[in-house]
Amino acid sequence: MEPVQPPQDSPPPQQGWPAPGPVPGPYNPGPYTPYGPGTALGHGPALGPYGAPPKTTNGLAIASLVSGIVCCLPPLGLVFGLIALPQIRKKNQTGKGLAIAGIVLSSICCLLMVLGLVSGAFGKAWKGFEKGLDEESRSQSAFALRTGQCYNVDGKLEAVTSDVEVVDCAVAHEGEVTGSFLLTGFTKWPGEKAIDRIAVDRCERIGDAYALDTWAIPDDVWTYYYMPSSRSWRAGDRTVTCSYVVDGGEPVKGSLRSDGSTLDAGQLAFLRGVNPIDTALGQEPDADADADLAANTAWARTVHTALTGASTALKSRQWPAKASAPVAAMAMEIEAAAKEWDKLAKSGDADAFWEHYDTAYDMTTWKSEPAARGSLGLTAESGPGTTV
């Protein structure tokens, strides 16, 4: 088959570039040069050889360097850098130096973080930061106070949240926070009386756990609490803050705290053994034996149980040499008191109850207790104690 010839009136296809020649018209800048490969167009960047785009900087390399500089993200910078290096080689990109710098900085930061965690330096730094914030903000609302903080009251004491001035416990102060708890189970503002019924018992128990060495509490220091007002309740306040507060006496100097954070094992064992006795004694019924014998004999049994528990706790522990004798003497006194309270609990009528009542109460004061306390490094005398 013969090839088909194009029509004679159609011009032959143009081959190659036209020959250079003068540009028609009065303005003739010179020979005409067509736009070809590698020729700058006058606008924007010139193309590379054979029309290839210029090299770009790898984004992960930049991210690695930034993450390495920002010390809180060193592991991320290390990962970015390790991923960036093979990408740079594969895609013929720039940024190798950035990736290497990011890897080095991130590695150093990671090492410093490990050393900080092992040595506890971060914890110390954070505690210092918190202390700085506390010192900077001296005035707080009562429900924002933390356990162990000491403060002075701004104005008259009230049973609602109010502004207080936080101070160092080493200086004279009027109040010390023993703890706090959240009010639960209420869908609306319960009223002050309802909160009072809860707070009295809860704050007393919180205070007992905060200051186990009750002999160190001055006579004019009382359990107190700050509760939400109806207004703060609407704002989301549900916190009752319990405190020891000086009422009518001189400000206290020094912390009243005596718990596991301040006492040694021997002191804790002694106080946890004998303190339930005072708790039991404080549960005496309002009605006397003539009006409610059953309630009073039940109370006497509660005291007897606390006494026998204390005696067992004191006798079952190995005490330091200097404390051994006075603690043993106190245990014997407690045993003798327990026998009298057992008689009180077994009283068949009011007359029998009153026959043993005074004797039993008198036997809850032990002559050997100051020596036992002193030998363990506890407060050896009850009374005003640490007032300024």
C-alpha positions as CSV (number, residue, x, y, z in Angstrom):
1,M,0.0,0.0,0.0
2,E,1.4,3.4,-0.9
3,P,1.6,6.1,1.6
4,V,-1.1,8.7,1.5
5,Q,0.2,12.1,0.4
6,P,-1.0,15.2,2.1
7,P,-3.0,17.6,0.0
8,Q,-0.9,19.9,-2.1
9,D,-2.6,23.0,-0.8
10,S,-1.6,22.2,2.8
11,P,1.7,23.6,3.9
12,P,4.4,21.1,4.9
13,P,4.8,20.6,8.6
14,Q,7.4,23.0,10.2
15,Q,10.6,21.3,11.2
16,G,12.7,22.6,14.2
17,W,13.0,26.2,15.3
18,P,12.7,29.0,12.7
19,A,16.0,30.5,11.6
20,P,17.1,33.6,13.6
21,G,16.4,36.8,11.8
22,P,15.6,40.4,12.4
23,V,12.4,41.3,14.1
24,P,10.2,43.4,11.8
25,G,9.5,47.0,12.7
26,P,11.5,50.0,13.7
27,Y,12.7,48.4,17.0
28,N,15.3,45.7,16.4
29,P,17.1,44.5,19.6
30,G,19.1,41.9,17.9
31,P,18.7,38.4,16.8
32,Y,15.6,36.6,17.9
33,T,16.2,33.9,20.5
34,P,13.3,31.5,21.1
35,Y,12.5,30.3,24.6
36,G,14.2,26.9,24.9
37,P,15.2,24.5,27.7
38,G,17.1,26.2,30.4
39,T,16.2,29.8,29.4
40,A,15.0,32.2,32.1
41,L,11.6,33.7,31.4
42,G,12.2,36.8,33.4
43,H,9.6,36.0,36.0
44,G,10.1,33.6,39.0
45,P,13.0,31.2,39.5
46,A,14.9,29.6,36.6
47,L,14.4,25.9,36.0
48,G,17.2,23.6,36.8
49,P,19.0,21.4,34.3
50,Y,16.6,19.5,32.0
51,G,13.7,21.3,33.6
52,A,14.1,19.7,37.1
53,P,12.8,21.7,40.1
54,P,15.3,23.1,42.7
55,K,16.0,21.0,45.9
56,T,13.7,21.5,48.8
57,T,14.4,21.3,52.6
58,N,13.0,18.2,54.3
59,G,10.2,19.2,56.7
60,L,10.9,16.6,59.2
61,A,14.5,17.8,59.5
62,I,13.2,21.2,60.4
63,A,10.8,19.7,62.9
64,S,13.6,17.6,64.4
65,L,15.7,20.7,65.1
66,V,12.8,22.7,66.6
67,S,11.8,19.7,68.8
68,G,15.4,19.4,69.9
69,I,15.5,23.1,70.9
70,V,12.2,22.9,72.7
71,C,13.4,20.8,75.7
72,C,10.0,19.4,76.5
73,L,9.9,17.5,73.2
74,P,13.3,15.7,72.9
75,P,12.0,12.2,72.1
76,L,9.9,13.6,69.3
77,G,12.8,15.5,67.9
78,L,14.9,12.3,67.9
79,V,12.3,10.4,66.0
80,F,11.8,13.2,63.4
81,G,15.6,13.3,62.8
82,L,16.0,9.6,62.3
83,I,13.1,9.5,59.8
84,A,14.3,12.6,58.0
85,L,17.8,11.3,57.1
86,P,16.8,8.5,54.8
87,Q,14.1,10.7,53.3
88,I,16.7,13.3,52.4
89,R,18.9,10.8,50.6
90,K,16.0,9.2,48.8
91,K,14.3,12.5,47.6
92,N,17.6,14.3,47.1
93,Q,16.6,17.0,49.6
94,T,18.5,19.4,51.7
95,G,18.3,19.5,55.5
96,K,20.8,16.8,56.6
97,G,22.6,19.2,58.9
98,L,19.3,20.3,60.5
99,A,18.3,16.7,61.1
100,I,21.7,15.8,62.6
101,A,21.6,18.9,64.8
102,G,18.0,17.9,65.9
103,I,19.1,14.4,66.7
104,V,22.1,15.6,68.8
105,L,20.1,18.2,70.8
106,S,17.2,15.7,71.4
107,S,19.7,13.0,72.5
108,I,21.2,15.4,75.0
109,C,17.8,16.5,76.3
110,C,16.7,12.9,76.7
111,L,19.8,12.1,78.7
112,L,19.2,15.1,80.9
113,M,15.6,14.0,81.5
114,V,16.7,10.5,82.5
115,L,19.3,12.0,84.9
116,G,16.7,14.3,86.4
117,L,14.2,11.6,87.0
118,V,16.9,9.3,88.6
119,S,18.3,12.0,90.8
120,G,14.9,13.5,91.8
121,A,16.0,16.9,90.6
122,F,12.7,17.4,88.7
123,G,10.7,16.7,91.8
124,K,12.7,19.2,93.8
125,A,12.4,21.8,91.1
126,W,8.6,21.3,91.0
127,K,8.3,21.6,94.7
128,G,10.3,24.8,94.6
129,F,8.0,26.0,91.9
130,E,4.9,25.2,93.9
131,K,6.4,26.9,97.0
132,G,7.1,30.0,94.9
133,L,3.5,30.1,93.7
134,D,2.3,29.8,97.3
135,E,4.5,32.6,98.5
136,E,3.5,34.8,95.6
137,S,-0.2,34.3,96.2
138,R,-0.7,35.1,99.8
139,S,-4.4,35.6,99.8
140,Q,-6.7,32.7,98.9
141,S,-10.3,31.6,99.5
142,A,-10.7,29.2,102.4
143,F,-12.0,26.3,100.3
144,A,-8.8,26.5,98.2
145,L,-6.5,26.0,101.2
146,R,-4.4,22.9,101.4
147,T,-3.8,20.5,104.3
148,G,-1.0,21.8,106.5
149,Q,-1.2,25.5,105.5
150,C,-1.4,28.1,108.2
151,Y,-3.3,31.3,107.9
152,N,-4.7,34.4,109.6
153,V,-8.4,35.2,109.3
154,D,-9.3,38.4,107.4
155,G,-12.0,39.7,109.8
156,K,-14.3,37.9,112.1
157,L,-14.6,34.1,112.0
158,E,-17.6,32.9,110.1
159,A,-18.9,29.4,109.2
160,V,-18.8,30.1,105.5
161,T,-15.9,30.5,103.0
162,S,-14.1,33.8,103.4
163,D,-10.8,35.3,102.5
164,V,-7.8,34.4,104.6
165,E,-4.1,35.3,104.5
166,V,-1.7,32.3,104.1
167,V,1.4,32.6,106.3
168,D,4.3,30.5,107.3
169,C,3.5,28.1,110.2
170,A,6.7,29.2,111.9
171,V,5.2,32.7,112.5
172,A,2.2,33.5,114.8
173,H,-1.1,32.5,113.1
174,E,-4.7,31.9,114.0
175,G,-5.6,28.9,111.9
176,E,-4.1,25.7,110.5
177,V,-5.8,23.5,107.9
178,T,-6.2,19.9,109.0
179,G,-7.9,18.6,105.9
180,S,-11.0,18.9,103.7
181,F,-13.8,16.9,102.2
182,L,-16.3,17.2,99.4
183,L,-20.1,17.3,100.0
184,T,-21.8,14.7,98.0
185,G,-25.3,13.4,97.6
186,F,-27.0,16.8,97.2
187,T,-28.6,18.0,94.0
188,K,-29.1,21.5,95.3
189,W,-27.9,23.8,98.1
190,P,-28.6,21.8,101.3
191,G,-28.5,24.7,103.7
192,E,-26.1,25.5,106.5
193,K,-27.7,23.2,109.1
194,A,-27.4,20.2,106.9
195,I,-23.8,20.9,106.2
196,D,-23.2,21.6,110.0
197,R,-24.4,18.1,110.9
198,I,-22.0,16.5,108.5
199,A,-19.0,18.9,109.1
200,V,-18.9,18.6,112.9
201,D,-18.3,14.9,112.9
202,R,-16.1,14.7,109.7
203,C,-13.8,17.6,110.8
204,E,-13.4,16.2,114.2
205,R,-12.2,12.9,112.8
206,I,-10.0,14.7,110.3
207,G,-8.4,16.8,113.1
208,D,-7.9,13.7,115.3
209,A,-5.9,12.1,112.4
210,Y,-3.9,15.3,111.7
211,A,-2.8,15.9,115.3
212,L,-2.3,12.6,117.1
213,D,-0.3,14.2,119.8
214,T,-3.4,15.8,121.5
215,W,-1.3,17.1,124.4
216,A,0.4,19.5,122.1
217,I,-2.9,21.3,121.2
218,P,-3.4,24.5,123.2
219,D,-6.5,24.7,125.4
220,D,-7.9,27.6,123.4
221,V,-7.6,25.9,120.0
222,W,-10.8,24.4,118.6
223,T,-11.9,22.4,115.6
224,Y,-13.4,24.8,113.1
225,Y,-14.5,24.5,109.5
226,Y,-15.4,26.7,106.5
227,M,-18.3,25.6,104.4
228,P,-19.7,26.7,101.0
229,S,-22.2,29.5,101.0
230,S,-25.3,29.4,98.8
231,R,-23.6,31.7,96.4
232,S,-20.4,29.8,96.2
233,W,-22.4,26.6,95.8
234,R,-23.9,27.9,92.6
235,A,-20.4,28.5,91.4
236,G,-19.5,24.9,91.9
237,D,-18.0,25.0,95.4
238,R,-18.6,21.7,97.3
239,T,-15.6,21.8,99.7
240,V,-15.6,21.9,103.5
241,T,-12.2,23.0,104.8
242,C,-11.4,21.8,108.4
243,S,-9.1,23.7,110.6
244,Y,-7.7,24.2,114.1
245,V,-8.4,27.8,115.0
246,V,-7.5,29.9,118.0
247,D,-10.7,31.2,119.6
248,G,-10.1,33.9,122.1
249,G,-6.4,33.1,122.9
250,E,-3.0,34.1,121.6
251,P,-2.0,33.1,118.1
252,V,-0.1,29.8,117.7
253,K,3.5,29.6,116.7
254,G,4.6,26.4,114.9
255,S,2.6,23.7,113.3
256,L,0.3,21.4,115.3
257,R,0.6,18.6,112.8
258,S,1.6,15.2,114.3
259,D,0.9,12.3,112.0
260,G,2.8,9.9,109.8
261,S,4.6,12.8,108.1
262,T,6.1,14.1,111.3
263,L,6.3,11.2,113.8
264,D,8.5,8.1,114.0
265,A,7.2,4.5,114.2
266,G,7.3,4.3,118.0
267,Q,5.5,7.6,118.5
268,L,2.8,6.6,116.0
269,A,2.3,3.2,117.7
270,F,2.0,4.8,121.1
271,L,-0.5,7.5,120.1
272,R,-2.6,5.1,118.0
273,G,-2.8,2.8,120.9
274,V,-3.9,5.3,123.6
275,N,-5.9,7.9,121.6
276,P,-9.0,5.7,121.1
277,I,-9.5,6.0,124.9
278,D,-10.1,9.8,124.7
279,T,-12.4,9.2,121.7
280,A,-14.4,6.7,123.6
281,L,-14.6,8.9,126.7
282,G,-16.0,11.7,124.5
283,Q,-19.0,9.6,123.5
284,E,-20.7,9.7,126.9
285,P,-24.5,10.0,126.4
286,D,-26.3,13.2,127.1
287,A,-28.8,11.4,129.3
288,D,-27.4,10.1,132.6
289,A,-27.7,6.6,134.0
290,D,-30.9,7.5,135.9
291,A,-32.6,8.4,132.6
292,D,-31.0,5.9,130.3
293,L,-29.0,3.1,132.0
294,A,-28.7,1.0,128.8
295,A,-27.0,3.8,126.9
296,N,-24.6,4.5,129.7
297,T,-23.6,0.9,130.3
298,A,-23.0,0.5,126.5
299,W,-20.8,3.6,126.6
300,A,-18.9,2.1,129.5
301,R,-18.3,-1.0,127.5
302,T,-16.9,1.1,124.6
303,V,-14.4,2.7,127.0
304,H,-13.5,-0.7,128.4
305,T,-12.8,-2.0,124.9
306,A,-10.6,1.0,124.2
307,L,-8.7,0.5,127.4
308,T,-8.0,-3.2,126.8
309,G,-6.9,-2.4,123.3
310,A,-4.5,0.3,124.5
311,S,-3.0,-2.1,127.1
312,T,-2.4,-4.8,124.5
313,A,-0.8,-2.3,122.1
314,L,1.6,-1.1,124.7
315,K,2.6,-4.5,125.9
316,S,3.0,-6.1,122.5
317,R,5.7,-3.7,121.1
318,Q,9.4,-3.6,121.7
319,W,10.1,0.0,122.9
320,P,13.4,1.8,123.0
321,A,15.4,1.1,126.3
322,K,14.6,4.5,127.9
323,A,10.9,4.1,127.1
324,S,10.5,0.5,128.1
325,A,9.9,1.0,131.9
326,P,7.5,4.0,131.8
327,V,5.4,2.5,128.9
328,A,5.2,-0.8,130.8
329,A,4.0,1.1,134.0
330,M,1.4,2.9,131.9
331,A,0.1,-0.3,130.5
332,M,-0.4,-1.7,134.0
333,E,-2.4,1.4,135.0
334,I,-4.5,1.1,132.0
335,E,-5.3,-2.6,132.8
336,A,-6.4,-1.6,136.3
337,A,-8.7,1.1,134.8
338,A,-10.1,-1.4,132.4
339,K,-11.3,-3.7,135.3
340,E,-13.1,-0.8,136.9
341,W,-14.8,0.2,133.6
342,D,-15.8,-3.5,133.2
343,K,-17.7,-3.2,136.5
344,L,-19.3,0.0,135.3
345,A,-20.5,-1.7,132.1
346,K,-22.0,-4.6,134.1
347,S,-24.1,-2.3,136.4
348,G,-27.5,-3.7,136.9
349,D,-29.1,-0.5,138.0
350,A,-28.4,3.2,138.3
351,D,-27.1,3.0,141.9
352,A,-24.5,0.4,140.9
353,F,-23.5,2.5,138.0
354,W,-22.9,5.6,140.1
355,E,-21.0,3.5,142.6
356,H,-18.2,2.8,140.1
357,Y,-18.5,5.9,137.9
358,D,-16.2,8.4,139.8
359,T,-13.6,5.8,140.5
360,A,-13.5,4.6,136.9
361,Y,-13.2,8.1,135.5
362,D,-10.4,9.0,138.0
363,M,-8.4,5.9,136.8
364,T,-8.2,7.2,133.2
365,T,-5.5,9.7,134.4
366,W,-2.2,7.8,134.6
367,K,0.7,9.0,136.6
368,S,3.2,7.3,134.3
369,E,1.9,8.9,131.1
370,P,4.0,12.1,131.2
371,A,7.2,10.0,131.6
372,A,6.1,7.5,128.9
373,R,5.4,10.4,126.5
374,G,8.6,12.2,127.3
375,S,10.7,9.1,126.8
376,L,9.3,8.8,123.2
377,G,9.9,12.4,122.4
378,L,6.2,13.4,122.6
379,T,4.6,16.3,124.4
380,A,5.0,15.4,128.1
381,E,2.6,17.9,129.5
382,S,-1.0,18.7,128.5
383,G,-2.1,22.3,128.6
384,P,-1.6,25.5,126.7
385,G,1.6,24.2,125.1
386,T,2.8,26.1,122.0
387,T,1.1,29.5,122.2
388,V,3.2,32.6,121.6
